[in-house]
């Protein structure tokens, strides 16, 4: 079937019903998948918390030397404060660099930062952490003694809970995206398509008919080139007149707020793609989860169409 016009972007009368179906589909998947993910995350996170407590002598020795010796513990230490500190808040309170915090939480010390500057920033970080430590969770700090095993286990459990969502949410997003790609792959395979990498030195318009690739980095821009990732690139069995494959972005969301925060990303991406590959380039979203009318209206105004995961048969209308 040949694509003759918008598939869902121009049908606002269907949006509310589709949103409800999409939310139901995401929630069904989440209830099946998330419990195991959280259990796995909780186990790993509790081990990280225990390691951080041991490294800091149960938070009684929170020093520059300690952080240098155990930089990855910083992610746990941020959750030991009242209130727990997000990365941006810690940066603001300590006047430290984002690259430093990122290096530390990745388990390494920055190589390009002078030794005296590193010590200064770490000293500021330690002072803020010590000042904000949640003494309700760590009562031994006020008592000036070592914690009992029960106190340590209780504190580690609380901190692990704080960390768990931050650790598990990316796992859930990645698992959901992988599941979406598997659905698309199964749908394409059933129609005679095959997964095949496209050579980076070959024009996109020369992609082999009836093939598709995942997570391709496409070059955009003329004088100033950059690479933008596209989740799925499909060259129809009968290529379009301009030869440019269909570009699909797999997106899922577990709440309405984050989608509205990130909606500009697709608008920028479609502008970059169409400036490079022509105004007729087809870029669509593959949606599952919490995408509200505000989000859909914004994307439609930017000329972006979408396919709902719960109605994947609409892929045929892309000419696939």
C-alpha positions as CSV (number, residue, x, y, z in Angstrom):
1,X,0.0,0.0,0.0
2,X,1.4,3.4,-0.9
3,X,1.5,6.2,1.7
4,X,-0.9,8.9,0.5
5,X,-0.9,11.2,3.5
6,X,-0.7,11.4,7.3
7,X,-1.5,8.2,9.1
8,X,-2.4,9.5,12.6
9,X,-1.2,13.1,12.9
10,X,-4.3,14.4,11.1
11,X,-6.9,12.4,13.1
12,X,-7.2,14.1,16.5
13,X,-10.7,12.5,16.9
14,X,-8.9,9.2,17.4
15,X,-6.1,10.4,19.7
16,X,-7.8,9.9,23.1
17,X,-8.8,6.4,22.4
18,X,-5.3,5.6,21.0
19,X,-3.7,7.2,24.1
20,X,-5.7,5.0,26.4
21,X,-4.9,1.9,24.4
22,X,-1.2,2.8,24.4
23,X,-1.1,3.4,28.1
24,X,-2.8,0.1,28.8
25,X,-0.3,-1.7,26.5
26,X,2.7,-0.1,28.3
27,X,1.3,-0.9,31.8
28,X,0.6,-4.5,30.9
29,X,4.2,-4.9,29.8
30,X,5.5,-3.0,32.8
31,X,3.7,-5.2,35.3
32,X,5.2,-8.3,33.7
33,X,8.7,-6.9,33.3
34,X,9.4,-4.4,36.0
35,X,9.2,-6.5,39.1
36,X,12.1,-8.7,38.0
37,X,14.0,-5.7,36.8
38,X,13.5,-4.0,40.2
39,X,14.5,-7.1,42.1
40,X,17.7,-7.4,40.0
41,X,18.4,-3.7,40.4
42,X,17.8,-3.8,44.2
43,X,20.3,-6.6,44.7
44,X,23.0,-4.8,42.7
45,X,22.2,-1.5,44.3
46,X,22.3,-2.9,47.9
47,X,25.7,-4.3,47.1
48,X,26.9,-0.8,45.9
49,X,25.6,0.8,49.0
50,X,27.3,-1.7,51.3
51,X,30.6,-1.1,49.4
52,X,30.2,2.7,49.8
53,X,29.6,2.4,53.5
54,X,32.6,0.1,54.0
55,X,34.8,2.5,51.9
56,X,33.8,5.5,54.0
57,X,34.0,3.7,57.4
58,X,30.2,4.0,57.7
59,X,30.3,7.6,56.5
60,X,32.6,8.6,59.4
61,X,35.6,9.1,57.0
62,X,34.2,11.1,54.1
63,X,37.4,12.7,52.8
64,X,39.1,13.7,49.6
65,X,41.3,10.7,49.9
66,X,38.3,8.4,50.3
67,X,36.6,9.8,47.2
68,X,39.8,9.4,45.2
69,X,40.1,5.8,46.3
70,X,36.4,5.0,45.6
71,X,35.1,7.5,43.1
72,X,32.1,5.4,42.0
73,X,30.8,5.7,45.6
74,X,29.7,9.3,44.8
75,X,26.4,8.1,43.2
76,X,25.5,6.4,46.5
77,X,26.7,9.2,48.7
78,X,24.4,11.6,46.9
79,X,21.5,9.4,48.1
80,X,22.8,9.5,51.7
81,X,21.8,13.2,52.2
82,X,18.6,14.9,53.2
83,X,17.2,15.6,50.7
84,X,18.9,13.2,48.3
85,X,21.0,15.2,45.7
86,X,20.5,15.0,42.0
87,X,23.7,15.6,39.9
88,X,22.7,19.1,38.9
89,X,22.0,20.1,42.5
90,X,25.3,18.7,43.7
91,X,27.1,20.7,40.9
92,X,25.3,23.9,41.9
93,X,26.0,23.5,45.6
94,X,29.7,22.6,45.2
95,X,30.5,24.7,42.1
96,X,32.1,21.6,40.6
97,X,32.2,20.7,37.0
98,X,29.8,18.3,35.3
99,X,32.6,16.4,33.7
100,X,34.2,15.8,37.1
101,X,31.0,14.4,38.6
102,X,30.5,12.2,35.5
103,X,34.0,10.8,35.7
104,X,33.7,10.0,39.4
105,X,30.4,8.2,39.0
106,X,31.8,6.3,36.2
107,X,34.5,5.0,38.6
108,X,37.5,7.1,37.5
109,X,39.3,10.3,38.3
110,X,39.5,13.0,35.5
111,X,42.9,12.9,33.7
112,X,43.0,16.5,32.5
113,X,42.2,18.3,35.8
114,X,45.2,19.7,37.7
115,X,45.8,17.9,41.0
116,X,45.2,21.0,43.1
117,X,42.0,21.8,41.3
118,X,40.8,18.2,41.7
119,X,41.5,18.4,45.5
120,X,39.7,21.7,45.8
121,X,36.6,20.4,44.0
122,X,36.6,17.1,45.9
123,X,37.0,19.1,49.2
124,X,33.9,21.2,48.4
125,X,31.9,18.0,47.5
126,X,32.9,16.3,50.8
127,X,31.9,19.4,52.8
128,X,28.5,19.6,51.3
129,X,27.9,15.8,51.6
130,X,28.9,15.8,55.3
131,X,26.7,18.8,56.1
132,X,23.7,17.2,54.4
133,X,24.1,13.6,55.6
134,X,20.7,12.2,56.6
135,X,21.3,11.6,60.3
136,X,17.9,10.1,60.8
137,X,19.1,7.2,58.6
138,X,22.6,7.1,60.1
139,X,22.0,7.7,63.8
140,X,25.5,6.5,64.8
141,X,26.9,9.8,63.3
142,X,25.3,11.8,66.0
143,X,26.1,9.2,68.7
144,X,29.8,9.1,67.7
145,X,30.0,5.4,67.6
146,X,30.0,2.5,65.1
147,X,26.7,1.3,63.8
148,X,25.2,-2.0,64.9
149,X,24.7,-4.6,62.1
150,X,20.9,-3.9,62.3
151,X,21.5,-0.1,61.9
152,X,23.8,-0.6,59.0
153,X,21.5,-3.0,57.2
154,X,18.5,-0.7,57.7
155,X,20.4,2.3,56.4
156,X,21.7,0.4,53.4
157,X,18.1,-0.7,52.6
158,X,16.8,2.9,52.7
159,X,19.6,4.2,50.5
160,X,19.2,1.3,48.1
161,X,15.5,2.1,47.7
162,X,16.5,5.7,46.8
163,X,19.0,4.5,44.2
164,X,16.9,1.7,42.9
165,X,14.5,3.8,40.7
166,X,17.4,5.7,39.2
167,X,19.2,2.5,38.3
168,X,16.2,0.6,37.2
169,X,14.5,3.2,35.0
170,X,17.2,3.2,32.3
171,X,17.0,-0.6,32.3
172,X,13.3,-0.4,31.8
173,X,13.6,2.1,28.9
174,X,16.3,0.0,27.2
175,X,14.3,-3.2,27.6
176,X,11.2,-1.5,26.2
177,X,13.1,0.0,23.2
178,X,14.6,-3.5,22.5
179,X,11.1,-5.0,22.6
180,X,9.8,-2.4,20.2
181,X,12.6,-3.1,17.8
182,X,11.9,-6.8,18.0
183,X,8.3,-6.2,17.1
184,X,9.2,-4.1,14.1
185,X,11.7,-6.7,13.0
186,X,9.2,-9.5,13.3
187,X,6.6,-7.5,11.3
188,X,9.2,-6.7,8.6
189,X,10.5,-10.3,8.4
190,X,7.0,-11.6,7.9
191,X,6.7,-9.4,4.8
192,X,9.9,-10.5,3.2
193,X,12.4,-7.9,4.5
194,X,15.8,-8.8,5.9
195,X,18.0,-7.1,8.3
196,X,21.2,-5.9,6.6
197,X,23.8,-3.2,7.5
198,X,24.1,-0.4,5.0
199,X,27.7,0.6,4.2
200,X,28.5,4.0,5.6
201,X,30.4,5.1,2.5
202,X,27.3,4.4,0.3
203,X,24.6,7.1,-0.2
204,X,21.5,6.4,1.8
205,X,19.4,6.5,-1.4
206,X,21.3,3.4,-2.6
207,X,20.2,1.2,0.3
208,X,19.3,-2.3,-0.9
209,X,15.5,-2.6,-1.5
210,X,13.8,-4.9,1.1
211,X,16.4,-4.4,3.8
212,X,16.4,-2.6,7.1
213,X,18.9,-1.7,9.8
214,X,18.8,-0.7,13.4
215,X,20.4,2.3,15.2
216,X,22.0,3.9,12.2
217,X,23.9,7.1,12.6
218,X,23.0,9.3,9.6
219,X,25.1,12.2,8.5
220,X,23.2,15.5,8.4
221,X,24.3,19.0,7.5
222,X,26.2,20.5,4.6
223,X,29.1,22.7,5.6
224,X,29.0,21.6,9.2
225,X,28.2,17.9,9.4
226,X,27.1,15.9,12.3
227,X,25.6,12.4,13.0
228,X,22.1,11.8,14.3
229,X,20.9,8.3,15.4
230,X,17.8,6.8,13.9
231,X,16.4,3.6,15.4
232,X,15.1,1.9,12.3
233,X,15.9,2.6,8.6
234,X,13.8,0.6,6.1
235,X,14.2,0.6,2.3
236,X,10.8,-0.5,0.9
237,X,10.7,-3.5,-1.4
238,X,9.7,-0.9,-4.0
239,X,11.8,2.2,-3.1
240,X,10.2,5.6,-3.0
241,X,10.8,8.0,-5.9
242,X,13.5,9.9,-4.0
243,X,15.2,6.7,-2.9
244,X,15.3,7.7,0.7
245,X,14.4,4.9,3.1
246,X,11.7,5.2,5.7
247,X,13.1,6.5,9.1
248,X,11.4,5.3,12.3
249,X,12.1,6.3,15.9
250,X,11.0,3.8,18.6
251,X,9.7,5.7,21.6
252,X,8.2,4.5,24.9
253,X,7.3,6.4,28.1
254,X,6.0,5.5,31.5
255,X,4.6,9.0,32.3
256,X,3.2,12.0,30.5
257,X,5.7,14.6,31.9
258,X,8.9,13.2,30.3
259,X,7.4,13.0,26.9
260,X,6.6,16.7,26.9
261,X,10.1,17.6,28.1
262,X,11.7,15.6,25.2
263,X,9.3,16.4,22.4
264,X,11.6,19.1,20.9
265,X,14.2,16.4,20.2
266,X,12.2,14.9,17.3
267,X,11.4,18.4,15.9
268,X,15.1,19.2,15.7
269,X,15.9,15.8,14.2
270,X,13.3,16.0,11.4
271,X,14.5,19.4,10.5
272,X,18.1,18.2,10.2
273,X,17.0,15.1,8.2
274,X,14.8,17.0,5.8
275,X,17.4,19.7,5.2
276,X,19.9,16.9,4.2
277,X,17.7,14.3,2.5
278,X,15.0,16.5,1.1
279,X,11.6,17.7,2.3
280,X,9.8,14.5,1.3
281,X,11.9,12.3,3.7
282,X,9.6,10.2,5.8
283,X,10.4,10.3,9.6
284,X,7.8,8.7,11.9
285,X,7.6,7.7,15.5
286,X,6.7,4.3,16.8
287,X,4.9,4.9,20.1
288,X,4.0,2.9,23.2
289,X,3.0,4.3,26.5
290,X,2.2,7.8,27.9
291,X,2.0,10.2,25.0
292,X,-0.7,12.8,25.6
293,X,-2.6,15.2,23.4
294,X,-0.2,18.0,24.1
295,X,2.7,15.9,22.9
296,X,0.8,14.6,19.8
297,X,-0.4,18.1,18.9
298,X,3.2,19.5,19.1
299,X,4.6,16.7,16.9
300,X,1.8,17.0,14.4
301,X,2.4,20.8,14.1
302,X,6.1,20.0,13.4
303,X,5.1,17.7,10.5
304,X,5.8,14.5,12.4
305,X,3.6,11.5,12.0
306,X,3.4,8.3,14.2
307,X,2.5,4.7,14.3
308,X,0.9,3.3,17.5
309,X,2.5,0.0,18.7
310,X,-1.0,-1.4,19.4
311,X,-1.9,-0.8,15.7
312,X,1.4,-1.8,14.1
313,X,-0.5,-2.8,10.9
314,X,-0.5,0.9,10.0
315,X,3.1,0.3,9.0
316,X,1.7,-0.8,5.7
317,X,0.5,2.8,5.0
318,X,4.2,3.8,4.9
319,X,4.6,1.8,1.7
320,X,6.2,-1.1,3.4
